[in-house]
Each structure stands twice: as structure tokens, then as C-alpha cells.
Amino acid sequence: MSRRTTVLAALATLALMSLAVPPLAVPPLAPSPALAAAKPRASLTDIENDVMCPSCRESLAVAQSPQSYAERDFIRKLIAQGLDKQQIEQALVAQYGEAVLARPPARGFDLTVYVVPAAIVLVCLAVLAIVLPRWRRAARARLATPLAAGPALSAADARRLEEDLSRFDA
């Protein structure tokens, strides 16, 4: 059985096994009032890494300008009000503009920041999928062809080789 046949048989078996297992019917749980009221609390360090200081154009986590201190105080006040991270980022955008966000928005030309790396990875994978089988075939062909015979021996060299070999036969 070839390797390809074995892999296909294993995949077919897994597909059939997944069809044979009935889906679990679990009724949805109603959230308790305590859990529904509790939402993830924002932290200054979490937000600092995702926003910029508008005056020095550095991450707020490393900025040391008076503007960065004012922005940190603004964030602390919003955290004290109980806002979550997304609400705080929206408030920062309203206060300082979209340049306060460390990540560019996923629209317009800024979309290239997200699309180009993924496209490069896909192109590299496609090139490898095309080139690797060719390299393997070429390597197999090189191994399958016998090595070319060297130049023919002269009569004197042939006689000397026979004499040397006869010494080792005895």
C-alpha cells in the first residue's frame, strides 16, 4: 500500500467517524445576573500598548512627554468610570483623533498593512508548491542516472592496475 493510499484511507476513515458521532444538544445556559454584570475590566498597561502619544508619536507605554502624562490621566479617569477597553479607545479617538490608535484602520490604503503580508505568505507557499516537486524530480533523476565512466585507461595503466590487484587477491 503506497503512502498516498494510506493517507487517503485515514482521511476517509476520519470523515466517516465524524459523520457517525451525533452532535451534542446542549441547552444554552442563561447567564447569572452577577456574570452578566461583570465585564472585563480595562487596565492602563493593556491600553498603553495599543495607543500612541499624539505629540511625540510614540507608543504611550514608552512616551515621556507632558502630553503622554495627560493622556494617561485621561485613561485612568475613564477606567475609574468603568469603561471597557473598546469604549476607552473610542473616547481617545474622539479626544485626540484617529492618530492616537497604534494600529492603522483596516480601510483605504492602510488596509495594505494587513493584506500584503498575507499575500506574500500565500505567494511563497504557491511557489514552494510548484518548485519543490520539480526539485525532487530532478534530484531523483540525478540519482537514477549512473555516473559517467571516466577516461579509458592506457595499456600501461591497465597492466599496473592488474598487478596491484593481483597482490591483494593472494
Residue, then its C-alpha position, 0 to 999 in steps of 0.5 A: m500500500s503506497r503512502r498516498t493510499t494510506v493517507l487517503a484511507a485515514l482521511a476517509t476513515l476520519a470523515l466517516m467517524s465524524l459523520a457517525v458521532p451525533p452532535l451534542a444538544v446542549p441547552p444554552l445556559a442563561p447567564s447569572p445576573a452577577l456574570a452578566a454584570a461583570k465585564p472585563r475590566a480595562s487596565l492602563t498597561d493593556i491600553e498603553n500598548d495599543v495607543m500612541c502619544p499624539s505629540c511625540r508619536e510614540s507608543l504611550a507605554v514608552a512616551q515621556s512627554p507632558q502630553s503622554y502624562a495627560e493622556r494617561d490621566f485621561i485613561r485612568k479617569l475613564i477606567a475609574q468610570g468603568l469603561d471597557k477597553q473598546q469604549i476607552e479607545q473610542a473616547l481617545v479617538a474622539q479626544y485626540g483623533e484617529a492618530v492616537l490608535a497604534r494600529p492603522p484602520a483596516r480601510g483605504f490604503d492602510l488596509t495594505v498593512y494587513v493584506v500584503p503580508a498575507a499575500i506574500v505568505l500565500v505567494c511563497l507557499a504557491v511557489l514552494a508548491i510548484v518548485l519543490p516537486r520539480w526539485r525532487r524530480a530532478a534530484r531523483a533523476r540525478l540519482a537514477t542516472p549512473l555516473a559517467a565512466g571516466p577516461a579509458l585507461s592506457a595499456a600501461d595503466a591497465r597492466r599496473l592496475e592488474e598487478d596491484l590487484s593481483r597482490f591483494d587477491a593472494 
